[in-house]
């Protein structure tokens, strides 16, 4: 039955309804089963607005069909200030399994810090530096890597066809 807001079954309404459903059922182990809640205002509404109308007023229209709802801090619930529209690529960087760091004063995934630093350090190098070598976050993502690079020589140049490209042979 259409609601008074006239947005029944719009993409935003379906996202809101799915959010309510996932968080109200224990069978969804990463939502209701984990205790993730939807704020009261978005569930029950406020004043003369329904829960959906409050949700829509806070989040606005979905920017594109590639956007879905994302919790900024995945350990907190769905509430104003912790939810945004995000693409799948953005959401892939913000998962419970992501390594979260504070870089340049902001909380972000290690992958985001590596990309922001743009120092040519790979994610794996930065992760190893943090996890096993005790580097600071800045050093882990900004310090140039001195990895050995190998390249093939033209066929027949030497017996093993490999040359170390990191310095004189």
C-alpha positions in Angstrom: 0.0 0.0 0.0 1.5 3.3 -1.0 2.6 5.6 1.8 1.6 9.3 2.2 5.2 10.3 1.1 4.6 8.9 -2.4 7.9 7.2 -2.5 6.8 3.6 -1.9 9.0 1.2 -3.8 11.5 3.8 -5.0 15.1 2.7 -4.7 15.6 4.7 -1.6 12.5 3.1 0.0 13.7 -0.4 -0.8 17.1 0.4 0.7 15.4 1.7 3.9 13.1 -1.3 4.1 16.0 -3.7 3.6 18.0 -2.0 6.3 15.1 -2.3 8.8 14.5 -5.9 7.9 18.2 -7.0 8.2 18.7 -5.3 11.5 15.5 -6.7 13.0 16.3 -10.4 12.3 18.9 -12.4 14.3 19.3 -14.7 11.3 21.3 -12.0 9.5 24.6 -12.6 11.4 26.3 -9.4 10.2 23.4 -7.2 11.1 20.7 -8.2 13.6 22.8 -11.1 14.7 25.6 -8.7 15.6 23.3 -6.3 17.4 23.5 -3.6 14.6 20.4 -1.4 15.2 18.6 1.3 13.2 18.1 4.5 15.2 14.6 5.0 16.6 13.9 8.1 14.4 14.5 6.1 11.2 12.4 3.2 12.5 9.4 4.9 14.1 9.6 8.5 12.7 9.5 11.8 14.4 6.7 14.3 14.7 4.5 14.0 11.6 7.2 12.2 9.6 7.4 8.5 9.1 10.7 6.6 9.7 11.3 6.5 6.0 10.7 10.3 5.6 13.2 10.9 8.4 15.7 8.6 6.7 15.3 10.3 3.4 15.5 13.8 4.9 18.9 12.9 6.5 20.4 11.0 3.5 18.7 12.5 0.5 18.3 10.8 -2.9 20.5 8.0 -4.0 23.2 9.6 -6.3 23.1 6.8 -8.8 22.1 3.2 -9.3 25.6 2.2 -8.4 25.2 3.6 -4.9 23.9 1.8 -1.8 23.8 2.5 1.9 27.0 2.2 3.9 27.8 2.6 7.6 30.9 4.7 7.9 31.9 3.0 11.2 30.8 -0.6 10.5 30.7 -1.3 14.3 28.0 1.3 14.9 24.4 1.2 13.8 22.4 2.9 11.2 22.0 6.5 12.3 22.4 10.0 11.0 26.1 10.8 10.7 27.2 7.2 10.4 25.5 6.4 7.1 26.2 7.5 3.5 25.5 6.5 -0.1 28.6 4.7 -1.4 29.6 2.8 -4.5 30.7 -0.9 -4.3 34.3 0.2 -4.7 34.0 2.6 -1.7 32.3 -0.1 0.3 35.0 -2.7 -0.5 37.5 -0.4 1.4 35.3 -0.2 4.5 34.8 -3.7 5.7 35.1 -5.4 9.1 38.1 -7.3 7.7 39.9 -4.1 6.7 42.9 -2.9 8.6 41.8 0.4 10.0 44.5 3.1 10.7 44.6 6.8 11.5 46.5 8.6 8.8 46.9 12.4 8.5 44.4 12.7 11.4 41.7 10.7 9.8 40.4 7.1 10.4 40.5 5.1 7.2 41.4 1.7 5.8 45.1 0.9 5.2 44.3 0.6 1.5 42.9 4.2 1.5 46.0 5.4 3.3 48.3 3.7 0.8 46.4 5.3 -2.1 46.3 8.7 -0.4 50.1 8.6 0.3 50.7 7.8 -3.4 54.3 6.9 -2.6 54.4 3.7 -4.7 54.2 1.4 -1.6 52.0 -1.6 -2.1 49.3 -2.6 0.3 51.1 -5.8 1.2 54.3 -4.0 2.0 52.5 -1.5 4.1 50.6 -4.3 5.9 53.8 -6.2 6.6 55.5 -3.1 7.9 52.7 -2.5 10.4 52.0 -6.0 11.4 55.5 -7.4 11.8 58.1 -4.6 11.6 56.5 -2.1 14.0 56.5 0.9 11.5 54.4 3.9 12.2 51.4 4.3 9.8 53.2 7.3 8.1 56.4 5.3 7.6 54.5 2.2 6.5 52.7 4.0 3.7 55.2 6.7 2.7 58.7 5.2 3.1 60.0 4.2 -0.3 60.3 0.5 -0.8 63.7 -1.0 -1.8 62.3 -4.2 -3.2 64.5 -6.2 -5.5 63.3 -6.1 -9.0 64.0 -8.9 -11.5 63.7 -8.7 -15.2 64.3 -11.1 -18.0 67.2 -10.6 -20.4 66.8 -11.3 -24.1 66.8 -15.0 -24.9 70.4 -16.4 -25.1 72.0 -13.5 -23.2 72.9 -15.6 -20.2 72.3 -19.2 -19.1 69.6 -18.4 -16.5 67.9 -15.5 -18.3 67.6 -13.4 -15.1 69.3 -10.2 -14.1 69.0 -8.2 -10.9 67.8 -4.7 -11.7 68.4 -3.2 -8.3 72.1 -2.4 -8.9 75.3 -3.6 -10.6 75.5 -7.3 -11.5 
